[in-house]
Amino acid sequence: MESRAAQFRDQIERWQDGRLSEDAFRPLRLQNGWYVQRHAPMLRVAVPYGELSSAQLRVLARIAREYDEPEAEVYRQAMEAQRKLGTVRLPTNQAHFTTRTNVQFNWIPLSKAADVMDLLATVNMHGIQTSGNCIRNISCDERAGVAPDEIADPRPFAEIMRQWTTLHPEFAFLPRKFKIAISGAKEDRAATGWHDVGLRLVHDENGELGFRVSVGGGMGRTPVIGTVLREFLPWRHIMNYIEAVVRVYNQFGRRDNKYKARIKILVKAEGQRFIDEVEEEFRQIVDHDGGPHTIPQAEFDRMSAYFIVPPAAAERRAGDPAAAAALQAAARQTPQLQRWLERNVAPHKDPSMRIVTLSFKRPLQAPGDASAEQLERVADLVDRFSSGEARVTHTQNIVLPWVHVDDLLSLWHAAVAVQLASANVHLLTDMISCPGGDFCALANARSLPIAQSIMERYQDLDELNDIGEVDLHISGCINSCGHHHSGHIGILGVDKDGAEWYQVTLGGADGSARSGDARSGKVIGPSFASHEVTDVVDAVLGCYVALRERRGERRETFIETVRRVGLDPFKAAADAVRATAQERV
């Protein structure tokens, strides 16, 4: 990584003094995670399988504080452009957690890029293969290694694949970008069905460990759920099989049209022929070539040794009755704590520990944004309560995976002090949103003002808990970085004659237990003006509350009601908002 950073510094210097043209420099910066966006460069930093150490969090905080600061004239021009759209301020000195568990910075000048890459290298971080037509950062369930429903820890496999795919020449010039997700649990918390390759660890009838392999999932212009190619593949052959998939994609994928270049288009167009080609290629790799990428047991064991219970966490096993009593008493007296325990605290495979989510969803802050100060405070919490380890979630929050039950009360007080204790996980305000038109050059509309408007409307936790679990996802364009297709409620920004409008979809799912099998939401009518969107969400939720039924001891969730009654009642409620707005005009 240090060598790569030095190489990039040399490339920047040659570009700055004119020895490298803009066209020659562009692929070099993209290979290191540097984009040029609407107002300034954007850096995407890889976070393999979402895992961050406290030391890495502190370096990210330093980058946010010292480098995520635009040049004065650049910021002035950006603000002038935003004033015409109604935006008061564009935040700086921030990191942004993405839906693929990476971290982005929106304002670092390219003149400082080499210094930032040097700093990242000091904690083994980089931006390699976070862009371009290559195999991207491999993502996992944020509860990997600690979830009670886990079949096997996916992180050793993810790390073996990361090392294998990084800078691999056969995977560096694919027809289009390529994303892999791995889940090792019974519940799919990694949205594997929505990936180019989705891997689920399973046992066969003999108890042998292997993968259920799906290929061809993706969002964007053509939302597709991946096709299952193998219900069971022995784990040792997973890289041989991925190589077969990528070779077929390299051979037959479209390169003449970027909108039809993703592997999902090839799988959908070719159907069984694609599967047959992959199986034949896999047979050739294993039988003829000897399976060069078969994972030996010794290598798997070596890699697994890196993914163990941290010594600091392992030292404390027995629970403290006094601490448990204090927690229960405090929860009875403090409704906010009780809700936090119910919403943000999840079971752990070790009964003496819990998995805790710190919510980065609150008013006046974009979903997934974290200031330099917040990152430093999180690093302190991670050191104090989670053995120095954190995880980024695909819902743009931070998970502490190694919290002892005895520390929950102290952690809650500490999280409250730094405003990261919102008890809203899986509720409406725990929304996903891309940066949208405020930052992204590809966006057709802004996402963040819509997110903030909805956030401000729904601040009453009693109301949010009464509504129950709702996945709200917002994208500023059809590229779907906000995963609107998989939202129970999805909002997509579209351009209509130069104005910002928004399509609303209902019924999407990411594949998690609360959502059911992965599926794409359906559009409810024509698009809505920006000032109508929050009222539409309000009307849709009001319709749900009126229609929901009881299921035993509980009430239907939003997604259950949508699937039971269909879209028509919700469409009528949304149309009524449009009609009222037109009457006002």
VOGU-3710 file (C-alpha; in Angstrom, 3 decimals, decimal comma):
1> mesraaqfrd> 0,000/0,000/0,000  2,879/2,349/0,720  4,330/1,543/-2,711  0,964/2,177/-4,355  0,665/5,524/-2,560  4,150/6,531/-3,741  3,261/5,526/-7,274  0,117/7,661/-7,152  2,101/10,651/-5,868  4,382/10,361/-8,903
11> qierwqdgrl> 1,360/10,147/-11,223  -0,183/13,276/-9,695  3,071/15,216/-10,040  3,399/14,227/-13,711  -0,240/15,213/-14,323  0,220/18,561/-12,590  3,292/19,512/-14,624  1,729/18,378/-17,912  3,659/15,170/-18,526  0,436/13,175/-18,144
21> sedafrplrl> -2,619/14,281/-20,084  -6,058/14,423/-18,482  -7,110/11,363/-20,487  -4,038/9,425/-19,359  -4,428/10,463/-15,720  -8,139/9,703/-15,422  -7,892/5,872/-15,305  -4,936/6,130/-12,910  -6,868/8,181/-10,368  -9,959/6,002/-10,755
31> qngwyvqrha> -7,885/2,899/-10,034  -7,047/4,514/-6,701  -10,610/5,561/-5,845  -10,525/9,219/-6,963  -13,550/10,571/-8,854  -14,302/14,113/-9,981  -17,850/14,961/-8,939  -20,206/17,906/-9,269  -18,112/20,406/-7,320  -14,849/18,738/-6,319
41> pmlrvavpyg> -12,981/15,421/-6,244  -14,472/12,504/-4,293  -12,328/9,821/-2,677  -13,762/6,352/-2,033  -11,839/4,349/0,549  -12,189/0,567/0,648  -13,409/-1,045/3,864  -13,196/-4,792/3,182  -16,193/-6,631/4,658  -17,025/-3,437/6,544
51> elssaqlrvl> -14,454/-3,947/9,319  -12,677/-0,954/10,863  -10,251/-0,634/13,749  -10,237/2,310/16,132  -6,866/3,355/14,662  -8,385/3,443/11,181  -11,352/5,474/12,459  -8,938/8,033/13,896  -7,095/8,337/10,591  -10,424/8,810/8,787
61> ariareydep> -11,242/11,513/11,349  -7,931/13,233/10,666  -8,578/13,147/6,908  -12,031/14,656/7,452  -10,663/17,430/9,672  -7,466/18,326/7,822  -8,140/17,466/4,186  -11,909/17,414/3,476  -11,893/21,162/3,089  -12,531/22,677/-0,365
71> eaevyrqame> -10,576/25,535/-1,803  -12,373/28,801/-1,076  -13,283/29,611/-4,670  -14,505/26,063/-5,343  -16,775/26,218/-2,300  -18,056/29,679/-3,185  -19,062/28,503/-6,650  -20,651/25,363/-5,229  -22,705/27,359/-2,742  -23,788/29,800/-5,427
81> aqrklgtvrl> -25,072/26,907/-7,514  -26,814/25,366/-4,506  -28,554/28,591/-3,475  -30,509/28,463/-6,712  -31,809/25,061/-5,596  -32,531/26,129/-2,045  -29,643/24,408/-0,274  -28,301/26,585/2,542  -25,001/24,801/3,210  -22,995/21,920/1,820
91> ptnqahfttr> -21,264/20,124/4,704  -17,492/19,819/4,725  -15,034/17,980/6,996  -17,221/14,899/6,815  -16,824/11,222/5,988  -19,736/9,391/4,401  -20,522/5,704/4,985  -21,860/4,137/1,793  -24,324/1,337/1,130  -21,391/-0,932/0,206
101> tnvqfnwipl> -19,620/-0,257/3,504  -16,969/1,995/1,982  -16,109/5,498/3,174  -16,212/8,575/0,940  -14,893/12,138/1,198  -16,365/14,845/-1,032  -14,034/17,837/-0,860  -10,376/16,759/-0,864  -8,446/18,724/-3,538  -6,389/16,567/-5,902
111> skaadvmdll> -3,356/18,631/-4,908  -3,600/16,947/-1,481  -4,539/13,488/-2,752  -1,053/11,988/-2,447  -0,770/13,105/1,199  -4,117/11,463/1,956  -3,074/8,199/0,313  0,132/8,182/2,369  -1,908/8,693/5,518  -4,324/5,878/4,650
121> atvnmhgiqt> -1,404/3,529/4,018  -0,201/4,004/7,601  -3,273/2,047/8,763  -3,403/-0,384/5,808  -6,175/1,441/3,932  -6,452/2,427/0,281  -8,873/3,178/-2,548  -7,773/0,372/-4,866  -10,636/-1,106/-6,919  -13,308/1,082/-5,353
131> sgncirnisc> -14,067/2,243/-8,889  -13,609/1,060/-12,438  -14,643/-2,070/-14,314  -13,155/-4,532/-11,861  -14,135/-6,689/-8,908  -14,995/-4,143/-6,244  -14,809/-4,209/-2,463  -16,280/-7,500/-1,149  -19,013/-6,928/1,425  -20,355/-9,135/4,225
141> deragvapde> -22,974/-9,224/6,934  -21,985/-6,648/9,569  -22,614/-9,299/12,234  -20,126/-11,737/10,710  -18,412/-13,821/13,361  -20,769/-12,765/16,164  -24,338/-13,537/14,997  -26,229/-16,329/16,816  -27,710/-17,563/13,523  -24,332/-17,852/11,807
151> iadprpfaei> -23,510/-21,045/9,913  -19,878/-20,045/9,349  -17,870/-16,837/9,484  -17,680/-15,410/5,933  -14,749/-13,070/6,637  -11,917/-15,594/6,060  -13,394/-16,329/2,626  -13,847/-12,615/1,927  -10,219/-11,913/2,816  -8,886/-14,778/0,685
161> mrqwttlhpe> -10,977/-13,485/-2,239  -9,899/-9,898/-1,598  -6,232/-10,809/-1,825  -6,851/-12,943/-4,901  -8,903/-10,366/-6,827  -6,900/-7,244/-5,954  -4,888/-6,126/-9,002  -5,645/-9,448/-10,737  -5,203/-8,618/-14,457  -8,037/-10,883/-15,629
171> faflprkfki> -10,448/-9,042/-13,303  -9,221/-5,493/-13,904  -10,803/-4,756/-17,317  -14,257/-6,331/-17,155  -17,138/-5,107/-19,306  -18,487/-3,289/-16,242  -18,067/-3,071/-12,463  -18,532/-6,310/-10,525  -19,694/-6,674/-6,922  -19,590/-9,687/-4,590
181> aisgakedra> -21,381/-10,118/-1,256  -21,081/-13,015/1,202  -23,425/-14,008/4,006  -22,588/-16,700/6,538  -25,870/-16,614/8,462  -29,351/-18,059/8,109  -30,663/-14,522/7,632  -29,326/-12,669/4,608  -28,174/-9,356/6,050  -25,770/-8,737/3,149
191> atgwhdvglr> -28,419/-8,355/0,406  -26,688/-11,087/-1,618  -29,512/-11,377/-4,142  -28,803/-7,847/-5,357  -25,151/-8,496/-6,258  -23,321/-9,611/-9,384  -22,289/-12,635/-7,346  -24,134/-13,431/-4,120  -22,726/-16,152/-1,859  -24,593/-17,808/1,025
201> lvhdengelg> -22,749/-20,270/3,271  -24,832/-23,432/3,701  -24,510/-27,076/4,774  -25,460/-29,944/2,495  -27,337/-33,072/3,606  -24,065/-34,535/4,893  -23,202/-31,480/6,945  -20,446/-30,333/4,587  -19,885/-26,591/4,293  -20,285/-24,879/0,958
211> frvsvgggmg> -21,846/-21,982/-0,906  -25,190/-21,308/-2,523  -24,118/-19,259/-5,538  -26,327/-16,689/-7,288  -25,176/-14,595/-10,235  -26,584/-11,609/-12,085  -28,231/-9,501/-9,406  -28,138/-5,732/-9,565  -30,084/-2,498/-9,372  -29,703/0,449/-11,732
221> rtpvigtvlr> -31,865/0,821/-14,830  -32,760/-2,848/-14,851  -33,318/-4,201/-11,329  -32,722/-7,964/-11,295  -32,490/-10,544/-8,520  -29,580/-12,942/-8,993  -30,133/-16,366/-10,574  -29,064/-19,366/-8,495  -26,402/-21,299/-10,421  -25,435/-23,719/-7,671
231> eflpwrhimn> -27,478/-24,670/-4,618  -24,304/-26,148/-3,168  -20,677/-25,665/-4,132  -17,905/-27,083/-1,881  -16,186/-24,136/-0,198  -12,742/-25,133/-1,460  -13,814/-24,449/-5,059  -15,410/-21,050/-4,602  -12,575/-19,122/-6,318  -12,407/-21,605/-9,174
241> yieavvrvyn> -16,122/-21,088/-9,686  -15,943/-17,297/-9,517  -13,125/-17,411/-12,063  -15,391/-19,433/-14,361  -18,190/-16,881/-13,926  -15,891/-13,938/-14,649  -14,279/-15,642/-17,661  -17,699/-16,222/-19,249  -18,639/-12,642/-18,455  -15,373/-11,381/-19,964
251> qfgrrdnkyk> -15,960/-13,421/-23,109  -19,625/-12,689/-23,771  -20,429/-9,477/-21,844  -21,463/-6,384/-23,786  -18,709/-3,805/-24,227  -20,450/-1,655/-26,822  -23,108/-0,243/-24,483  -22,369/0,550/-20,829  -26,068/0,370/-19,957  -26,130/-3,257/-21,093
261> arikilvkae> -22,671/-4,254/-19,901  -23,457/-5,537/-16,401  -23,456/-9,312/-15,948  -27,145/-9,215/-15,002  -27,982/-8,335/-18,628  -25,929/-11,261/-19,909  -27,517/-13,718/-17,455  -31,010/-12,505/-18,282  -30,408/-12,603/-22,051  -28,699/-16,001/-22,216
271> gqrfidevee> -30,510/-17,880/-19,463  -29,562/-21,562/-19,381  -26,812/-21,037/-21,939  -24,976/-18,784/-19,499  -25,234/-21,406/-16,761  -23,995/-24,116/-19,122  -21,032/-21,981/-20,196  -20,056/-21,344/-16,578  -20,323/-25,020/-15,668  -18,201/-26,036/-18,651
281> efrqivdhdg> -15,580/-23,389/-17,841  -15,555/-24,541/-14,220  -15,064/-28,159/-15,356  -12,123/-27,095/-17,527  -10,558/-25,146/-14,658  -10,858/-28,042/-12,212  -10,298/-31,048/-14,468  -7,918/-29,691/-17,090  -6,064/-27,007/-15,134  -6,119/-28,850/-11,824
291> gphtipqaef> -8,186/-26,267/-9,953  -5,347/-23,771/-9,386  -7,426/-21,633/-7,022  -8,718/-24,446/-4,830  -8,417/-23,288/-1,220  -6,271/-25,709/0,837  -7,426/-26,474/4,373  -4,142/-25,083/5,688  -4,736/-21,735/3,977  -8,291/-21,536/5,273
301> drmsayfivp> -7,069/-22,326/8,792  -4,315/-19,728/8,505  -6,756/-17,061/7,401  -9,359/-18,028/10,014  -6,760/-17,475/12,733  -6,975/-13,748/12,024  -10,722/-13,711/12,784  -10,912/-14,674/16,427  -12,532/-13,250/19,535  -10,363/-10,269/20,547
311> paaaerragd> -8,347/-11,048/23,683  -9,886/-8,097/25,539  -13,366/-9,437/24,842  -12,446/-13,025/25,700  -11,085/-12,067/29,106  -14,530/-11,180/30,459  -17,101/-13,952/30,293  -19,124/-13,973/33,505  -21,896/-11,400/33,926  -22,037/-9,029/36,879
321> paaaaalqaa> -25,426/-9,322/38,693  -25,074/-5,786/40,042  -24,531/-4,373/36,533  -27,539/-6,315/35,212  -29,737/-5,006/38,022  -28,573/-1,431/37,407  -29,366/-1,740/33,692  -32,855/-3,092/34,348  -33,603/-0,386/36,902  -32,374/2,356/34,570
331> arqtpqlqrw> -34,421/0,965/31,673  -37,591/0,994/33,799  -37,026/4,644/34,695  -35,805/5,831/31,270  -37,999/5,054/28,219  -35,254/6,223/25,855  -32,872/3,599/27,226  -35,517/0,886/27,041  -36,169/1,688/23,397  -32,457/1,744/22,633
341> lernvaphkd> -32,074/-1,706/24,189  -34,961/-2,975/22,068  -33,942/-1,307/18,809  -30,169/-0,918/18,771  -29,003/-3,923/20,781  -28,999/-7,382/19,199  -28,175/-10,885/20,516  -24,627/-12,208/20,267  -23,390/-15,777/19,830  -21,712/-15,295/23,225
351> psmrivtlsf> -24,563/-14,878/25,774  -22,432/-12,512/27,840  -22,115/-10,060/24,928  -24,294/-7,983/22,615  -24,081/-6,392/19,140  -24,803/-2,647/19,355  -25,669/-0,260/16,525  -24,737/3,417/16,699  -27,224/5,327/14,565  -25,923/8,027/12,231
361> krplqapgda> -29,471/9,143/11,374  -30,534/12,409/12,952  -31,847/15,858/11,881  -29,437/18,287/10,236  -27,067/15,483/9,247  -27,218/13,483/6,026  -27,760/9,727/6,464  -24,365/8,067/6,773  -22,417/11,294/7,272  -19,939/11,459/10,160
371> saeqlervad> -18,008/14,535/11,219  -14,362/14,400/12,216  -15,370/14,818/15,857  -17,941/12,011/15,633  -15,379/9,657/14,103  -12,962/10,393/16,934  -15,669/9,852/19,551  -16,694/6,589/17,878  -13,058/5,463/17,947  -13,045/6,140/21,688
381> lvdrfssgea> -16,249/4,127/22,146  -14,839/1,303/20,041  -11,706/1,152/22,183  -13,616/1,353/25,423  -16,512/-0,976/24,662  -15,759/-3,134/21,582  -12,152/-4,305/21,829  -11,016/-1,795/19,216  -13,229/-3,121/16,401  -16,229/-1,651/14,548
391> rvthtqnivl> -18,238/-2,560/11,465  -19,846/-0,347/8,819  -23,350/-1,508/7,855  -24,925/-1,311/4,407  -27,626/0,807/6,074  -24,954/3,474/6,779  -24,558/2,980/10,524  -21,739/1,671/12,737  -21,907/-1,593/14,678  -19,905/-2,421/17,793
401> pwvhvddlls> -19,637/-6,235/17,694  -17,955/-6,997/21,030  -19,955/-5,225/23,751  -20,287/-6,942/27,130  -23,744/-6,933/28,688  -22,248/-5,350/31,809  -21,164/-2,324/29,733  -24,489/-1,566/28,029  -25,576/1,144/30,460  -22,205/2,904/30,319
411> lwhaavavql> -22,158/2,629/26,527  -25,634/4,133/26,261  -24,656/7,127/28,410  -21,501/7,599/26,328  -23,440/7,331/23,042  -26,013/9,867/24,270  -23,195/12,287/25,060  -21,993/12,212/21,446  -25,534/12,133/19,938  -25,241/8,612/18,526
421> asanvhlltd> -27,922/6,922/20,630  -31,004/7,415/18,442  -33,230/4,394/19,109  -34,444/4,189/15,523  -32,754/1,150/13,957  -35,044/-0,327/11,254  -37,612/2,430/11,810  -38,562/5,007/9,181  -35,856/7,526/10,084  -33,136/4,860/9,857
431> miscpggdfc> -33,239/5,586/6,142  -30,672/4,929/3,423  -29,748/7,800/1,133  -27,062/8,486/-1,454  -25,438/11,972/-1,556  -27,592/12,780/-4,608  -27,445/15,952/-6,660  -25,877/18,013/-3,893  -22,583/16,261/-4,633  -22,859/13,644/-7,387
441> alanarslpi> -22,425/14,622/-11,032  -24,566/11,666/-12,162  -27,619/12,517/-10,063  -30,825/13,838/-11,599  -32,148/15,185/-8,311  -31,124/15,814/-4,740  -31,620/13,102/-2,143  -30,530/14,859/1,036  -33,278/17,549/1,219  -35,887/14,804/0,814
451> aqsimeryqd> -34,238/12,748/3,559  -34,091/15,759/5,880  -37,711/16,724/5,239  -38,896/13,224/6,150  -36,528/13,103/9,133  -37,935/16,389/10,470  -41,542/15,257/9,974  -41,027/12,055/11,943  -39,218/12,886/15,170  -41,750/11,454/17,610
461> ldelndigev> -40,389/8,052/18,688  -43,835/7,007/19,917  -45,196/7,571/16,412  -42,221/5,825/14,787  -42,589/2,778/17,034  -46,321/2,662/16,362  -45,626/2,635/12,607  -43,031/-0,078/13,148  -40,270/-1,298/10,886  -40,054/0,405/7,487
471> dlhisgcins> -37,072/0,410/5,126  -36,997/3,808/3,368  -34,350/4,083/0,622  -33,609/7,209/-1,447  -31,575/7,480/-4,675  -30,792/10,623/-6,622  -30,632/8,791/-9,952  -31,230/5,451/-11,628  -27,749/4,206/-10,683  -29,424/3,292/-7,375
481> cghhhsghig> -26,608/4,023/-4,920  -29,376/4,597/-2,357  -30,831/1,118/-3,086  -34,326/2,501/-3,705  -35,346/-0,684/-5,539  -35,031/-2,727/-2,318  -36,813/-0,256/-0,038  -40,205/-1,025/1,444  -40,651/2,584/0,344  -38,271/3,645/-2,411
491> ilgvdkdgae> -37,761/7,196/-3,671  -35,972/7,838/-6,976  -34,966/11,281/-8,198  -35,719/11,908/-11,886  -35,251/14,873/-14,178  -38,324/16,336/-15,853  -37,633/19,315/-18,094  -34,789/20,455/-15,858  -36,795/20,172/-12,628  -36,439/17,680/-9,784
501> wyqvtlggad> -39,195/15,073/-9,559  -39,416/11,817/-7,646  -40,838/8,381/-8,348  -42,133/6,417/-5,380  -41,997/2,612/-5,247  -43,473/0,224/-2,700  -42,857/-3,392/-1,781  -39,114/-3,784/-2,345  -36,982/-6,052/-0,156  -33,267/-6,625/0,435
511> gsarsgdars> -33,634/-10,267/1,490  -33,446/-9,792/5,267  -35,785/-11,621/7,654  -37,957/-8,551/8,211  -38,425/-8,060/4,452  -38,578/-11,575/3,013  -36,975/-12,679/-0,239  -35,228/-9,990/-2,275  -37,530/-8,246/-4,731  -37,890/-4,921/-6,515
521> gkvigpsfas> -40,484/-2,332/-5,529  -43,244/-1,249/-7,898  -43,850/2,346/-8,976  -47,087/3,909/-7,737  -48,130/6,298/-10,461  -46,413/9,305/-12,068  -43,588/11,144/-10,344  -44,142/13,762/-7,629  -42,732/17,263/-7,197  -40,130/17,641/-4,481
531> hevtdvvdav> -42,488/19,521/-2,151  -45,004/16,664/-2,380  -42,743/13,759/-1,452  -42,934/13,990/2,337  -46,713/14,333/2,151  -46,828/11,260/-0,093  -44,818/9,245/2,429  -47,159/10,529/5,141  -50,228/9,483/3,132  -48,816/6,030/2,352
541> lgcyvalrer> -48,039/5,393/6,009  -51,453/6,687/7,059  -53,022/4,253/4,621  -50,979/1,430/6,136  -52,009/2,289/9,707  -55,660/2,248/8,647  -55,376/-1,106/6,833  -53,018/-3,145/9,001  -54,342/-6,190/10,813  -53,276/-8,164/13,818
551> rgerretfie> -51,251/-11,345/13,417  -51,536/-13,121/16,716  -49,883/-11,030/19,411  -48,528/-8,438/17,004  -49,701/-6,108/14,248  -48,745/-6,444/10,604  -45,613/-4,661/9,506  -45,761/-2,187/6,654  -44,340/-4,625/4,117  -46,782/-7,361/5,182
561> tvrrvgldpf> -49,748/-5,046/4,674  -48,504/-3,913/1,262  -48,193/-7,526/0,117  -51,588/-8,487/1,493  -53,685/-5,635/0,096  -51,689/-4,710/-3,026  -50,690/-1,271/-4,267  -54,052/0,245/-5,213  -54,994/1,712/-1,784  -51,560/3,259/-1,438
571> kaaadavrat> -51,645/4,618/-4,959  -54,995/6,271/-4,226  -53,581/7,847/-1,054  -50,580/9,195/-2,969  -52,753/10,490/-5,808  -54,839/12,399/-3,271  -51,703/14,314/-2,264  -51,090/15,308/-5,860  -54,711/16,385/-6,294  -54,588/18,514/-3,140
581> aqerv> -51,370/20,170/-4,302  -52,918/20,974/-7,679  -55,980/22,513/-5,979  -53,708/24,763/-3,950  -52,001/25,940/-7,125
//
